[in-house]
Amino acid sequence: MNIRSVIPLVAATLLAIVPALSAQAADRAKLRAFLEITGFDVAITSMQQGAMAGPGMAGAAPDEFGAQWVRLAEKIFDPDEMLNRSLDMLEAVMPDDLVDHGAAFYASDLGQRLVAVENESHMVASAVKDAEAARILDALSSEGSARIDQYRAMNNAIGGVESNLRAVIEIQVRYLMAAMNAGSVDFEMSEADLRGIFQSQAPQLRQGIEINGIMGGAYAYRDISDADVTAYVAALENPKMRQVYEILNAVQFEIMAERYERLATALADLSPQQDI
């Protein structure tokens, strides 16, 4: 495989892991309730569905590994394991006051309606979402609607393109380094060279991340009113909510990176071994 043809893994709202905060962290039971109220539990567990869909990050067709890939991804991206790992990290870094702030908004009537549509969106196949989002965005553009700018503002409030770009590159580097170390791929390359290649792809990755975020918003909030979308953007732009998402994004990034590292290592044991 030509490494330059690696298909980018575009995941919204990913950041590098943040340093531990000095404030008192929330307890595990409260954090578990927080995950459910905010819908972050679904965001985490739905990563299994994305991984099982096929090794896109490896540059391979989804059917190249067949059922072996599906079984392996299902095992490694175990929902309970991922939720427990997220709770472990949140216990270390999520202050009680940020838990209270995030939970207060998402427990509201608007918050719960938003969580419901976000949870539904996580579980819909990408092809279905993309087709519907493209249709919606065409209509919004024709109408001169401000909602496209609102979706862009929303994405900026929960992490921004540049933070997501750094995380996307980091995940792919960690995945491919693990694959090379395990002998799961038929090429050798230094970490510096890998990073250089992905950095050279940064303009395309950046554009893809921005488009992906806007399309995700168009699909998820298609039945949410303009007034409610505006209120959501305002809530997300609150400094405390930005801190909430900084931590949640960091946790999601780390879980995804860890799981893909494990997946890359395990690929060497597939029989018969496949090129990726």
C-alpha positions as CSV (number, residue, x, y, z in Angstrom):
1,M,0.0,0.0,0.0
2,N,1.2,3.5,-0.8
3,I,1.1,5.3,2.6
4,R,0.2,8.6,0.9
5,S,-3.1,7.1,0.0
6,V,-4.2,6.5,3.6
7,I,-7.8,7.5,3.9
8,P,-8.1,10.1,6.7
9,L,-10.1,9.2,9.8
10,V,-12.2,12.4,10.3
11,A,-13.7,12.5,13.8
12,A,-15.4,15.7,15.1
13,T,-14.3,17.2,18.4
14,L,-10.9,15.5,19.1
15,L,-8.1,17.0,21.1
16,A,-4.9,16.0,22.6
17,I,-5.2,14.8,26.2
18,V,-5.3,17.7,28.7
19,P,-3.3,17.9,31.9
20,A,-4.9,17.0,35.1
21,L,-6.9,19.8,36.7
22,S,-6.3,20.9,40.3
23,A,-10.0,21.2,41.2
24,Q,-11.8,18.4,43.0
25,A,-12.8,15.7,40.5
26,A,-16.3,14.4,40.5
27,D,-17.0,10.9,41.8
28,R,-17.6,7.9,39.5
29,A,-21.4,7.5,40.0
30,K,-22.0,11.2,39.3
31,L,-19.8,11.0,36.2
32,R,-21.7,7.9,34.9
33,A,-25.0,9.9,35.2
34,F,-23.3,12.8,33.5
35,L,-22.3,10.6,30.5
36,E,-26.0,9.6,30.1
37,I,-27.4,13.0,30.5
38,T,-25.1,14.6,28.0
39,G,-25.2,11.6,25.5
40,F,-21.4,11.2,25.7
41,D,-21.9,7.6,26.5
42,V,-23.5,7.1,23.1
43,A,-20.7,9.1,21.4
44,I,-18.2,6.7,23.0
45,T,-19.9,3.4,22.4
46,S,-20.8,4.3,18.8
47,M,-17.1,4.2,17.9
48,Q,-17.5,0.4,17.8
49,Q,-20.0,0.8,14.9
50,G,-17.5,3.0,13.0
51,A,-14.6,0.6,13.5
52,M,-16.7,-2.4,12.4
53,A,-17.7,-0.7,9.2
54,G,-14.3,-1.2,7.7
55,P,-10.6,-0.4,7.9
56,G,-10.9,3.0,6.2
57,M,-8.0,4.5,8.2
58,A,-5.8,1.7,6.9
59,G,-6.6,2.6,3.3
60,A,-8.3,-0.8,2.6
61,A,-11.7,-1.6,1.3
62,P,-14.2,-2.6,4.0
63,D,-14.5,-6.2,2.7
64,E,-10.7,-6.8,2.4
65,F,-10.6,-8.4,5.9
66,G,-14.2,-9.8,5.8
67,A,-15.7,-11.2,8.9
68,Q,-12.3,-11.3,10.7
69,W,-12.1,-7.5,10.8
70,V,-15.7,-7.2,12.0
71,R,-15.1,-9.6,14.9
72,L,-11.8,-8.1,15.8
73,A,-13.2,-4.5,15.8
74,E,-16.3,-5.6,17.8
75,K,-14.0,-7.1,20.5
76,I,-11.5,-4.3,20.7
77,F,-14.1,-1.5,20.7
78,D,-16.1,-3.2,23.5
79,P,-18.6,-0.6,24.7
80,D,-18.4,-1.4,28.4
81,E,-14.6,-1.3,28.3
82,M,-14.6,2.0,26.5
83,L,-17.1,3.5,29.0
84,N,-15.1,2.3,32.0
85,R,-11.9,3.8,30.4
86,S,-13.7,7.1,29.9
87,L,-14.8,7.1,33.5
88,D,-11.2,6.4,34.6
89,M,-9.9,9.4,32.8
90,L,-12.8,11.7,33.7
91,E,-12.3,10.8,37.4
92,A,-8.8,12.2,37.1
93,V,-9.5,15.4,35.2
94,M,-13.1,16.5,35.3
95,P,-13.9,19.0,38.1
96,D,-17.2,18.8,39.9
97,D,-18.2,22.3,38.9
98,L,-17.8,21.5,35.2
99,V,-19.9,18.3,35.6
100,D,-22.6,20.4,37.2
101,H,-22.5,23.1,34.5
102,G,-22.7,20.6,31.6
103,A,-25.4,18.5,33.3
104,A,-27.5,21.5,34.1
105,F,-27.8,22.5,30.4
106,Y,-28.2,19.0,29.0
107,A,-30.8,18.1,31.6
108,S,-33.0,21.0,30.5
109,D,-35.8,20.5,28.0
110,L,-33.7,21.9,25.1
111,G,-30.7,19.9,26.2
112,Q,-32.6,16.6,26.3
113,R,-34.1,17.2,22.9
114,L,-30.6,17.9,21.5
115,V,-29.2,14.8,23.1
116,A,-32.0,12.7,21.6
117,V,-31.2,13.8,18.1
118,E,-27.4,13.6,18.6
119,N,-27.7,10.1,19.9
120,E,-29.9,9.1,17.0
121,S,-27.3,10.6,14.6
122,H,-24.5,8.6,16.1
123,M,-26.2,5.4,15.2
124,V,-27.0,6.2,11.5
125,A,-24.8,4.9,8.7
126,S,-22.4,7.6,7.3
127,A,-23.7,7.1,3.8
128,V,-27.3,7.8,4.9
129,K,-26.3,10.9,6.9
130,D,-24.1,12.3,4.2
131,A,-26.8,12.0,1.5
132,E,-29.4,13.7,3.7
133,A,-27.0,16.4,5.0
134,A,-26.0,17.3,1.4
135,R,-29.7,17.7,0.5
136,I,-30.3,19.9,3.6
137,L,-27.2,22.0,3.0
138,D,-28.2,22.6,-0.6
139,A,-31.6,23.9,0.5
140,L,-30.1,26.0,3.3
141,S,-27.6,27.6,0.9
142,S,-30.4,28.4,-1.6
143,E,-32.4,30.0,1.1
144,G,-29.5,32.1,2.3
145,S,-30.0,30.6,5.8
146,A,-27.7,31.6,8.6
147,R,-27.8,28.0,10.0
148,I,-24.6,27.0,8.1
149,D,-22.7,29.7,9.9
150,Q,-24.3,28.5,13.1
151,Y,-23.1,25.0,12.6
152,R,-19.6,26.4,11.9
153,A,-19.8,28.4,15.2
154,M,-21.0,25.3,17.0
155,N,-18.0,23.3,15.8
156,N,-15.6,26.1,16.7
157,A,-17.1,26.2,20.2
158,I,-16.6,22.5,20.9
159,G,-13.0,22.3,19.8
160,G,-12.4,23.9,16.4
161,V,-10.9,22.6,13.2
162,E,-7.2,23.0,14.2
163,S,-7.6,21.0,17.4
164,N,-9.4,18.3,15.5
165,L,-6.7,18.3,12.8
166,R,-4.0,17.7,15.3
167,A,-5.9,14.8,16.8
168,V,-6.7,13.2,13.5
169,I,-3.0,13.2,12.6
170,E,-2.0,11.9,16.0
171,I,-4.5,9.0,15.9
172,Q,-3.3,8.0,12.4
173,V,0.4,8.2,13.4
174,R,-0.2,6.1,16.5
175,Y,-2.2,3.5,14.5
176,L,0.4,3.1,11.8
177,M,3.4,3.1,14.2
178,A,1.6,0.3,16.1
179,A,1.0,-1.6,12.9
180,M,4.6,-1.3,11.8
181,N,5.9,-2.5,15.2
182,A,3.6,-5.5,15.1
183,G,4.4,-6.4,11.5
184,S,0.8,-5.8,10.4
185,V,1.9,-3.7,7.4
186,D,4.5,-4.3,4.7
187,F,6.4,-1.0,4.9
188,E,8.7,0.7,7.3
189,M,8.8,4.4,7.9
190,S,10.0,6.7,10.7
191,E,7.5,8.5,12.9
192,A,9.0,11.8,11.7
193,D,8.4,10.8,8.1
194,L,4.8,9.7,8.9
195,R,4.1,13.0,10.5
196,G,5.5,14.8,7.6
197,I,3.3,13.0,5.2
198,F,0.2,13.8,7.2
199,Q,1.2,17.4,7.6
200,S,1.5,17.7,3.9
201,Q,-2.1,16.5,3.7
202,A,-3.2,19.1,6.3
203,P,-5.1,21.4,3.9
204,Q,-7.2,18.6,2.6
205,L,-7.7,17.1,6.1
206,R,-8.6,20.6,7.4
207,Q,-11.2,21.1,4.7
208,G,-12.6,17.6,5.3
209,I,-12.9,18.1,9.1
210,E,-14.8,21.4,8.6
211,I,-17.2,20.0,6.0
212,N,-17.7,16.9,8.1
213,G,-18.7,19.0,11.1
214,I,-21.1,21.1,9.2
215,M,-22.7,18.1,7.6
216,G,-23.0,16.4,10.9
217,G,-24.8,19.4,12.3
218,A,-27.1,19.7,9.3
219,Y,-28.2,16.1,9.8
220,A,-28.5,15.9,13.5
221,Y,-30.3,19.2,14.0
222,R,-32.5,19.1,10.9
223,D,-35.7,19.2,13.0
224,I,-34.5,21.6,15.6
225,S,-35.7,25.2,15.3
226,D,-33.5,28.2,14.3
227,A,-34.1,29.7,17.8
228,D,-33.0,26.5,19.5
229,V,-29.9,26.2,17.4
230,T,-29.0,29.8,18.2
231,A,-29.6,29.0,21.9
232,Y,-27.4,25.9,21.7
233,V,-24.5,27.8,20.1
234,A,-24.7,30.4,22.9
235,A,-24.6,27.6,25.5
236,L,-21.6,26.0,23.8
237,E,-19.7,29.3,23.7
238,N,-19.9,29.7,27.5
239,P,-16.4,29.4,28.8
240,K,-17.3,26.6,31.2
241,M,-18.9,24.6,28.5
242,R,-15.8,25.1,26.4
243,Q,-13.8,23.5,29.2
244,V,-16.3,20.6,29.4
245,Y,-15.8,19.9,25.8
246,E,-12.0,20.3,26.0
247,I,-12.0,17.4,28.5
248,L,-14.6,15.3,26.7
249,N,-12.9,15.6,23.4
250,A,-9.6,14.7,25.0
251,V,-11.1,11.6,26.5
252,Q,-12.7,10.6,23.2
253,F,-9.4,11.1,21.4
254,E,-7.4,9.0,23.8
255,I,-9.9,6.1,23.8
256,M,-10.0,6.1,20.0
257,A,-6.2,6.2,19.7
258,E,-5.7,3.4,22.3
259,R,-8.3,1.2,20.5
260,Y,-6.8,1.7,17.1
261,E,-3.3,1.0,18.4
262,R,-4.6,-2.3,19.8
263,L,-6.4,-3.0,16.5
264,A,-3.3,-2.4,14.5
265,T,-1.3,-4.8,16.7
266,A,-3.9,-7.5,16.5
267,L,-4.1,-7.4,12.7
268,A,-0.8,-9.3,12.5
269,D,-2.6,-12.3,14.0
270,L,-5.4,-12.5,11.4
271,S,-5.2,-15.7,9.3
272,P,-4.6,-15.5,6.5
273,Q,-2.7,-12.2,7.0
274,Q,-3.9,-9.4,4.7
275,D,-2.0,-6.4,3.4
276,I,-3.4,-3.1,4.7
